[in-house]
Amino acid sequence: MGETNRKADTVIIGGGASGLAAATELGMQDPRLSVLVIEKLSEPARKIKATGSGRCNITNTEAEGFSRIMRFFREIGLVTRTCENGLVYPYSESASDVAELLIERARSLGAEFACGEEVTSVERTEAGSFIVTSVFKDRDGEHRVTTAADHVVLACGGKAGPSYGTTGDGYRLAKGLGHSIVTPVPALTGVECREWDGGREPCGITLGGTRTRGVVSLYRDGTECFGEDTKAFEEAGEIQFTKYGLSGICVFNMTRCMRFDRTAGEKLDDFLVRIDLFPDGDARGFIRDSQEGMFGEMCTGALLRTVLKAPAAEYVVAEAAMRAGAAVEELAGKPLSSLEDDEISAVASCVHALEFRPSGIRGWKDAQVTMGGVSVDEIEASTSESKLAAGLYITGELADRDFRCGGFNLSNAWLTGLAAADDIAGK
């Protein structure tokens, strides 16, 4: 194994959003500083290119530090557009354009990149500086590199989206420098549900591929009473029924409230999801009005299809039939004028509070963000500097910070990277 020694004023470990923001800002604030970005993949910014379905929702008007983030992007020449809902995109709506601009600006300002190089350890010297050890492979074999640095920025990301290089390496490095790690779990991801289990009636597979707008509510209660006082989350939005369960932005946001501690006896069975498929109306009143009008002979299934998509109507009828103790075909084809009170109640209840029992949270491959990471109690919020090791900075998703969908997590990455750069340049 060959060995190489080098030196940099600042080593940034990770060429993602927070790392590139830090590298670029350092170059703008003090061009005399030597900055080295070490990225284990063959190219930096791979995860940035995938954000926002390739459009890159860079921030949100409601995000912390919004004005600071926008000033940074104006300074590097990015033109943006702001949507009515507060989401901010590059004007080209191309995530690749954002990634390439950041890389180009960082390089033009003097930052060097070592791609395809994996950091194996970061050690603090008695003098308070750092030794970063990394390895890379080429046709001649494996090579070891040691880099002396005055400052180190851990911008390695969390564990969500491992195909983009975020495999949890930063936790090991931070722990080696004395930091404690809050157990990482996937968030902003889909929810697997028992109703999709084979052989269950009605089977959720009926709903697969259906998208509808509604309200998702999450209840948490170890006694399984699930009254209104146990509601932990509620949000309106588009709900996607998939081959495994529930998805969509409102569902993603819900998963941030589904953290539980097995060691304390908590379990996924403590949660219940209810979906209101007709939040703008009153299903019971709608059925009653239809009974008394010219639609009295319309069958139940047909009436539901006037407000719900066909798969959702079919599932609601099947679930309502089970609750009312009726045959599915009989209830679906029953004229509205013949519906009994308990059947109307069952149908209305399913329309406004269709219940699903979570059986799993989709894993790291599907998750957009990580909950958990380096304890924020050990990080200076205003500078991103470690409280345990001066000169060490922990940015972006590596820290135990996570936010809802809508540009907030990417905002956190930019902002913490910029905070680290501001602090380093000011010393």
C-alpha positions in Angstrom: 0.0 0.0 0.0 1.5 3.3 -1.1 1.2 6.3 1.3 1.0 10.0 0.6 1.0 13.0 2.9 -0.6 16.4 2.3 -1.9 19.4 4.1 -4.9 21.7 3.9 -6.3 24.5 6.1 -9.7 22.9 6.0 -10.7 19.4 5.0 -14.4 18.9 4.2 -15.5 15.2 4.3 -18.4 14.8 1.9 -19.1 16.6 -1.4 -22.9 16.9 -0.9 -25.0 20.0 -0.2 -23.5 21.2 3.1 -20.0 20.3 2.1 -20.2 22.2 -1.2 -21.8 25.2 0.5 -19.0 25.3 3.0 -16.3 24.9 0.4 -17.7 27.6 -1.8 -18.4 30.1 1.0 -14.8 29.6 2.4 -13.4 30.5 -1.1 -15.5 33.6 -1.2 -14.7 34.8 2.3 -11.0 34.0 2.3 -9.3 32.9 -0.9 -6.0 32.4 1.0 -7.4 29.3 2.8 -6.6 25.9 1.3 -9.7 23.8 1.1 -9.9 20.1 0.3 -13.1 18.2 -0.3 -12.8 14.5 0.1 -15.7 12.6 -1.6 -15.8 8.8 -1.5 -17.9 8.5 -4.7 -16.3 9.1 -8.2 -18.1 12.5 -8.3 -19.5 15.0 -5.8 -23.1 16.2 -5.5 -24.7 13.0 -6.7 -27.5 13.3 -4.2 -28.2 16.9 -5.0 -28.8 15.9 -8.6 -31.7 13.6 -7.4 -33.4 16.1 -5.1 -36.9 17.4 -5.9 -37.4 14.6 -8.5 -34.5 16.2 -10.4 -35.8 19.7 -10.0 -34.0 20.6 -6.8 -36.3 22.3 -4.3 -33.4 24.3 -2.9 -35.2 26.0 0.0 -38.6 27.3 1.2 -39.6 30.9 2.1 -40.6 29.5 5.6 -37.2 27.8 6.2 -34.9 29.0 8.9 -32.1 31.1 7.4 -34.0 31.6 4.2 -32.6 35.1 3.5 -29.0 33.8 4.2 -29.5 30.9 1.8 -30.9 33.1 -0.9 -28.0 35.6 -0.5 -25.5 32.7 -1.0 -27.2 31.5 -4.2 -27.4 35.0 -5.6 -23.7 35.5 -4.9 -22.8 32.4 -6.9 -25.0 33.3 -9.7 -28.0 31.0 -9.4 -31.3 32.4 -10.8 -34.3 31.0 -8.9 -38.1 31.0 -9.0 -40.4 31.0 -6.0 -43.8 29.1 -6.2 -46.9 30.3 -4.4 -46.6 27.6 -1.8 -43.1 28.9 -0.8 -41.0 26.3 -2.6 -37.9 27.7 -4.3 -36.4 26.1 -7.4 -33.6 27.0 -9.8 -35.1 28.8 -12.7 -34.1 26.0 -15.0 -35.7 23.5 -12.7 -32.7 21.3 -13.1 -31.0 19.8 -10.0 -27.9 19.0 -12.2 -27.5 22.7 -12.9 -27.4 23.5 -9.2 -24.9 20.7 -8.6 -22.6 21.7 -11.5 -22.7 25.4 -10.5 -21.7 24.6 -6.9 -18.8 22.4 -8.0 -17.6 24.9 -10.6 -17.8 27.8 -8.2 -16.0 25.9 -5.4 -13.2 24.9 -7.8 -12.8 28.3 -9.3 -12.5 29.7 -5.8 -9.6 27.4 -5.1 -11.2 24.3 -3.5 -9.5 21.0 -4.5 -11.5 17.7 -4.8 -10.3 14.2 -4.0 -13.0 12.0 -5.4 -13.1 8.2 -5.1 -11.3 8.5 -1.7 -12.8 7.1 1.5 -12.0 8.5 4.9 -11.2 5.8 7.4 -10.4 7.9 10.4 -10.1 11.5 11.8 -7.7 12.0 14.8 -7.1 15.1 16.8 -3.5 15.9 17.7 -2.3 17.2 21.0 -1.9 20.6 19.4 -5.6 20.7 18.5 -5.2 20.1 14.7 -6.4 17.0 12.8 -5.0 14.1 10.9 -7.4 12.7 8.3 -6.6 9.3 7.0 -8.2 8.1 3.7 -7.7 5.4 1.1 -8.3 5.1 -2.6 -7.8 2.4 -5.2 -6.4 2.6 -8.7 -4.8 0.1 -11.2 -1.7 0.0 -9.0 -3.6 -1.1 -5.9 -4.8 0.6 -2.7 -3.2 3.8 -1.5 -3.3 5.5 1.8 -3.4 9.3 2.3 -2.9 11.3 5.4 -4.0 14.9 5.5 -3.0 17.4 8.2 -5.7 20.0 8.7 -6.5 22.9 11.1 -10.3 22.4 10.6 -12.4 19.5 9.6 -16.0 19.7 8.4 -17.9 16.4 8.7 -20.5 16.7 5.9 -21.0 13.0 5.3 -24.8 13.0 5.4 -26.9 10.4 7.2 -28.0 7.0 5.9 -31.0 7.8 3.7 -30.4 7.1 0.0 -27.2 4.9 0.3 -26.9 4.7 -3.5 -25.8 8.4 -3.3 -23.0 7.6 -0.8 -24.8 8.3 2.4 -24.1 5.0 4.3 -23.5 6.3 7.8 -19.7 6.7 7.7 -19.9 10.0 9.5 -21.3 8.4 12.6 -18.2 6.3 13.1 -15.9 9.3 12.5 -17.9 11.5 14.9 -18.0 8.8 17.5 -14.2 8.4 17.2 -13.9 12.1 18.1 -16.0 11.7 21.3 -19.5 12.4 20.0 -22.6 10.4 20.9 -25.0 9.2 18.3 -28.8 9.2 18.5 -29.9 6.0 16.8 -30.5 6.8 13.1 -33.9 5.7 11.6 -35.3 6.4 8.1 -37.9 9.1 7.7 -39.8 10.9 4.9 -40.6 7.5 3.5 -43.5 5.2 2.8 -45.5 3.1 5.4 -46.1 -0.6 4.9 -49.5 -1.7 6.2 -51.1 -4.9 7.4 -54.0 -4.5 5.1 -51.7 -5.4 2.2 -51.0 -8.9 3.7 -52.0 -11.7 1.5 -55.3 -13.3 2.2 -56.7 -10.4 4.2 -60.1 -9.1 3.2 -60.5 -6.5 2.0 -56.9 -6.5 0.6 -55.1 -3.2 0.2 -53.7 -4.5 -3.1 -57.0 -3.3 -4.5 -55.8 0.3 -3.9 -52.4 -0.1 -5.4 -51.5 2.6 -7.9 -54.4 4.9 -6.8 -53.7 8.6 -6.0 -56.2 10.7 -4.2 -56.4 13.9 -2.1 -57.4 13.5 1.5 -56.4 14.0 5.1 -54.0 11.6 6.9 -54.1 11.4 10.7 -51.8 9.4 12.9 -52.8 8.1 16.3 -50.5 6.7 19.0 -51.8 4.8 22.0 -50.3 1.8 23.7 -53.8 0.7 24.9 -55.2 0.8 21.3 -58.2 2.9 22.1 -57.0 5.5 19.5 -59.3 8.4 20.6 -59.0 11.9 19.4 -56.8 12.7 22.3 -54.1 10.3 21.0 -53.8 12.1 17.6 -50.1 12.7 17.0 -50.2 14.1 13.4 -52.6 15.4 10.8 -52.0 16.7 7.3 -53.9 17.2 4.1 -52.4 16.3 0.7 -52.1 13.7 -2.0 -52.1 10.2 -0.8 -50.6 7.4 -2.9 -51.7 3.9 -2.3 -48.8 1.6 -3.4 -48.0 -2.1 -3.7 -47.0 -2.2 -0.1 -49.1 0.5 1.7 -49.1 4.3 1.9 -47.0 7.0 0.3 -47.2 10.7 -0.7 -45.8 13.8 0.9 -48.3 14.0 3.8 -47.5 10.3 4.6 -43.7 11.1 4.4 -44.1 13.9 6.8 -46.2 11.6 9.1 -43.3 9.2 9.4 -41.3 11.8 11.4 -43.8 11.1 14.2 -43.5 7.4 14.1 -40.3 7.0 16.0 -40.5 4.4 18.8 -38.1 2.8 21.3 -38.2 -1.0 21.4 -36.0 -1.1 24.6 -38.8 0.9 26.4 -41.5 -1.5 25.2 -42.8 0.7 22.5 -43.8 -0.9 19.2 -45.2 -0.1 15.8 -48.5 -1.6 16.9 -49.0 1.5 19.0 -49.8 3.5 15.8 -53.0 3.7 13.8 -53.5 5.7 10.5 -56.8 7.1 9.6 -57.6 8.6 6.2 -60.4 11.0 5.3 -61.1 10.4 1.6 -63.9 13.1 1.5 -62.6 15.9 3.7 -64.7 18.6 1.9 -68.0 16.8 2.4 -70.2 14.8 4.7 -70.6 11.3 3.5 -73.5 10.5 5.8 -75.5 13.6 4.7 -74.6 12.9 1.1 -76.0 9.4 1.3 -79.2 10.7 3.1 -79.8 13.4 0.5 -79.3 10.9 -2.3 -81.7 8.5 -0.7 -84.5 11.0 -0.7 -83.9 12.5 -4.2 -83.9 11.1 -7.7 -80.9 8.9 -7.0 -82.7 6.6 -4.5 -82.3 3.6 -6.8 -78.6 4.2 -7.5 -76.5 1.4 -5.9 -74.1 2.2 -3.1 -71.0 1.4 -5.1 -72.1 3.7 -7.9 -72.7 6.6 -5.6 -69.3 6.3 -4.0 -67.7 6.4 -7.4 -69.0 9.9 -7.8 -66.7 11.2 -5.0 -64.0 8.5 -4.9 -61.8 6.9 -7.5 -63.1 3.4 -8.4 -60.5 1.4 -6.5 -61.0 3.5 -3.3 -64.8 3.1 -3.7 -64.4 -0.6 -4.0 -62.2 -0.9 -1.0 -64.5 1.4 1.1 -67.5 -0.8 0.3 -65.6 -4.0 1.2 -64.4 -2.5 4.5 -67.9 -1.1 5.3 -69.5 -4.5 4.5 -67.2 -6.2 7.0 -68.0 -3.6 9.7 -71.7 -3.9 9.1 -71.7 -7.7 8.8 -73.0 -7.7 5.2 -71.9 -9.4 2.0 -69.7 -7.1 -0.1 -71.6 -7.7 -3.4 -74.9 -7.1 -1.6 -73.8 -3.8 -0.1 -72.2 -2.6 -3.3 -75.3 -3.3 -5.4 -77.9 -2.3 -2.8 -80.1 0.7 -3.8 -79.5 3.8 -1.6 -83.2 3.8 -0.6 -82.8 0.3 1.0 -79.7 1.1 3.1 -80.1 0.5 6.8 -78.8 3.0 9.4 -75.9 0.8 10.4 -74.9 0.3 6.8 -74.9 4.1 6.2 -72.9 4.6 9.4 -70.3 2.0 8.3 -69.9 3.5 4.8 -69.6 7.0 6.2 -67.1 5.9 8.8 -64.9 4.3 6.2 -65.1 7.3 3.9 -64.0 9.7 6.6 -61.8 7.4 8.8 -60.5 4.5 6.7 -58.1 2.7 9.1 -54.7 1.2 8.3 -52.3 -0.5 10.7 -48.6 0.1 10.0 -46.5 -3.0 9.8 -43.2 -1.4 8.7 -41.5 1.8 7.7 -39.7 1.7 4.3 -36.0 1.5 4.7 -32.9 3.5 3.8 -33.2 2.9 0.1 -36.5 4.7 -0.1 -36.1 7.3 2.7 -35.5 10.9 1.9 -33.9 11.8 5.2 -32.4 10.4 8.4 -33.8 10.9 11.9 -31.1 10.6 14.5 -27.3 11.3 14.2 -24.8 13.3 16.2 -26.6 14.7 19.2 -27.4 18.4 18.7 -26.6 19.0 22.4 -22.9 18.5 21.4 -23.0 21.1 18.5 -23.0 24.9 18.6 -26.2 25.7 16.7 -25.0 29.1 15.3 -21.7 27.8 14.0 -22.0 24.0 13.5 -18.8 23.6 15.6 -18.4 20.7 17.9 -18.6 21.5 21.6 -16.3 18.6 22.3 -13.5 19.3 19.7 -12.6 22.9 18.7 -12.1 23.1 14.9 -14.4 20.2 14.1 -17.7 21.0 12.4 -20.8 18.8 12.0 -23.2 19.8 9.2 -26.3 18.8 7.4 -28.0 15.5 7.9 -25.2 14.0 10.0 -26.6 15.9 13.0 -29.8 14.8 14.7 -32.0 17.3 12.8 -34.7 16.5 10.4 -37.5 18.5 8.8 -40.7 18.0 6.8 -40.8 17.9 3.0 -40.7 21.1 1.0 -37.0 22.2 0.9 -36.5 22.3 4.6 -33.9 19.5 4.9 -31.9 20.9 2.0 -32.1 24.3 3.6 -30.6 22.8 6.8 -27.7 21.5 4.7 -26.9 24.8 3.1 -27.3 26.8 6.3 -25.2 24.6 8.5 -22.5 24.4 5.8 -22.5 28.2 5.5 -22.4 28.6 9.3 -19.3 26.4 9.5 -17.6 28.3 6.7 -18.4 31.7 8.3 -16.9 30.5 11.6 -13.8 29.1 10.1 -13.2 32.2 7.9 -13.7 34.4 11.0 -11.0 32.7 13.0 
